[in-house]
Structure formats: C-alpha cells, structure tokens
Amino acid sequence: MTARAVCTLGLLVAAVSAGPSPRTMVLMAVLAAAAGWWAEGQLPLAAGLVVILVWAEHATGTSAPRLLVAVIGLVVAHVAAHLASSGPADLSPDPTLARRWLTRGVVMAGLASLVWAVLEPAAGWRPTWAWPAGLATAVAVLLAGLLVLRSRGTQPGPSSSDA
C-alpha cells in the first residue's frame, strides 16, 4: 500500500469515526482521495481541518473511544502525506526519512492514547480554566522549543538535508 493510499485511508477512518451523514461521508471520501492524490500541497492539511469540523458538527461526547480512533487516523494521514510528498509518486521514500517519520507517528499516537486514557475518567469534570491553561501550556512548550533551537544555532523550517 502506498503512502498516498494510507493518507486517504487515515482521513477516511478519522471522518467515519465521527458518524457523519451519508452526504458528508461522500464529501469526505472525495476530499480524502484528493488529499492522497495531491499529498505534496496543502490539501491533506485542509482535509484534516475538514475532518475536525465534521467532528465538531456530528460527534456527540468528545471522550468517546472513537475520538481516539479519529486522532490516530489524523496522525496516520499526516505521516503518510509527509512521506508521499518526499519525492515523486513512483519513488519509494528514503528509508531513513521513513523510519524518522514513522517513529514520530508512533510517538504521537502513543501520546494521544495516554492523554485520552488519563482524561477519560475525568470526562465529567469541566473546570473553566482548563482551555486557557492548556493553550498557555502549548504556547509555552512551543516557545521553549524555539529557544532550544535558537540556542543550538539552528532555525526551524526545512533544511538542506530534508530536500
């Protein structure tokens, strides 16, 4: 199975897990197929955002186990889109690059599973400060990562070795 097909499949799994209407599912199937076909551009990102919007519209209960399925589907689609965009369609990805991105995907899926397992028992507990605290934590982590990169003398973004 090619990375482009895996990208399409990951997006479809993420969308189906929300339980959308048949009309929405047809739209998602077309969008997921297009994202897999044109994995080099921004279409996979747009398809992932549409999946999130489908979840916001159709899903009931954000702590359901199918939310974890959707998150893992999005991670799989992201990793596959990156590998598919790393070269021409008929060229296999570089094994080192593939191992790096597969490792990242497994770590992200594992972290998502851990977060879900920790938050699932507390599903009824909704403090008003949770979203602002989570957003502040995410921004702090991103800024800390940027500071670490700058202290090493590297800049975030594509490097000549990724090309």
C-alpha positions in Angstrom: 0.0 0.0 0.0 1.4 3.4 -1.0 1.8 6.4 1.3 -0.8 8.2 -0.7 -3.4 5.4 -0.1 -2.5 5.3 3.6 -3.1 9.1 3.7 -6.5 8.7 2.2 -7.4 5.8 4.5 -6.3 7.7 7.6 -8.5 10.6 6.7 -11.4 8.3 6.0 -11.1 6.5 9.3 -10.9 9.8 11.1 -14.0 11.1 9.4 -16.1 7.8 9.7 -15.4 7.7 13.4 -17.4 10.9 13.9 -20.6 9.3 12.5 -21.4 11.8 9.8 -24.4 11.8 7.5 -24.1 9.9 4.2 -23.8 13.1 2.2 -21.0 14.4 4.4 -19.3 11.0 4.1 -19.3 11.2 0.3 -17.8 14.7 0.5 -15.1 13.4 2.9 -14.3 10.4 0.6 -13.8 12.7 -2.3 -11.7 15.1 -0.2 -9.6 12.3 1.3 -9.0 10.7 -2.1 -7.9 14.2 -3.5 -5.6 14.7 -0.4 -4.0 11.3 -1.0 -3.5 12.0 -4.7 -2.1 15.5 -4.2 -0.2 14.9 -0.9 2.5 17.4 -1.8 0.4 20.5 -1.3 -1.9 21.8 1.4 -4.8 19.6 0.6 -4.0 17.0 3.3 -4.0 19.8 5.9 -7.2 21.2 4.6 -8.8 17.7 4.6 -7.6 17.2 8.2 -9.3 20.5 9.2 -12.5 19.4 7.5 -12.4 16.2 9.5 -12.1 18.3 12.7 -15.1 20.4 11.5 -17.1 17.2 10.8 -16.3 16.0 14.3 -17.4 19.4 15.7 -20.7 19.1 13.8 -21.6 15.4 14.1 -19.9 13.8 17.1 -21.5 13.6 20.5 -19.4 13.2 23.5 -15.7 14.1 23.0 -14.5 11.5 25.4 -15.8 8.6 23.3 -13.2 5.9 22.3 -13.9 6.8 18.7 -12.3 10.2 19.3 -9.0 8.3 19.9 -9.6 6.5 16.6 -10.0 9.8 14.8 -6.9 11.3 16.3 -4.8 8.2 15.3 -6.4 8.4 11.8 -5.3 12.0 11.5 -1.7 11.2 12.7 -1.5 8.3 10.2 -2.7 10.6 7.4 -0.2 13.3 8.4 2.8 10.9 8.4 1.7 9.3 5.2 1.2 12.7 3.5 4.6 13.7 4.5 6.2 10.6 3.2 4.2 10.8 0.0 5.4 14.3 -0.6 9.0 13.5 0.0 9.5 12.5 -3.6 7.9 11.6 -6.9 4.8 9.4 -6.8 6.7 6.4 -8.2 9.7 6.7 -5.9 9.8 5.0 -2.5 10.6 7.3 0.4 14.2 7.2 1.8 14.3 4.5 4.5 16.0 6.9 7.0 13.3 9.5 6.4 10.5 6.9 6.6 11.9 5.5 9.9 12.1 9.0 11.4 8.5 9.9 10.4 7.1 6.5 11.4 8.8 6.9 14.8 7.3 10.3 15.2 3.9 9.0 14.2 4.0 6.1 16.7 5.1 8.5 19.5 2.3 10.9 18.7 -0.3 8.1 18.6 1.1 6.8 21.9 0.9 10.2 23.5 -2.7 10.7 22.2 -3.6 7.3 23.7 -2.0 8.3 27.0 -3.8 11.7 27.1 -7.1 10.0 26.3 -6.6 7.3 29.0 -5.8 10.0 31.6 -8.7 12.3 30.6 -11.4 9.7 30.0 -12.1 9.0 33.8 -12.3 12.8 34.3 -14.8 13.3 31.4 -17.5 14.8 33.6 -15.1 17.3 35.3 -15.0 20.5 33.3 -13.1 23.3 35.1 -13.5 26.7 33.4 -9.7 27.3 33.5 -8.8 24.1 31.5 -8.8 25.6 28.0 -6.8 28.7 28.8 -4.4 26.6 30.9 -4.0 24.1 28.0 -3.5 26.9 25.5 -0.9 28.6 27.7 1.0 25.3 28.2 1.0 24.6 24.4 2.4 28.1 23.7 5.0 27.8 26.4 6.2 24.4 25.0 6.4 25.9 21.5 8.3 28.9 22.7 10.7 26.7 24.8 11.3 24.5 21.7 12.1 27.6 19.6 14.5 28.9 22.3 16.3 25.5 22.3 16.6 25.5 18.5 18.0 29.1 18.5 20.4 28.3 21.3 21.8 25.4 19.2 22.2 27.8 16.3 19.5 26.2 14.1 16.4 27.7 12.7 13.1 25.9 12.5 12.0 25.0 9.0 13.2 22.9 6.1 16.9 22.2 6.0 19.0 21.2 3.0 19.1 17.6 4.3 15.2 17.4 4.0 15.2 18.4 0.4 
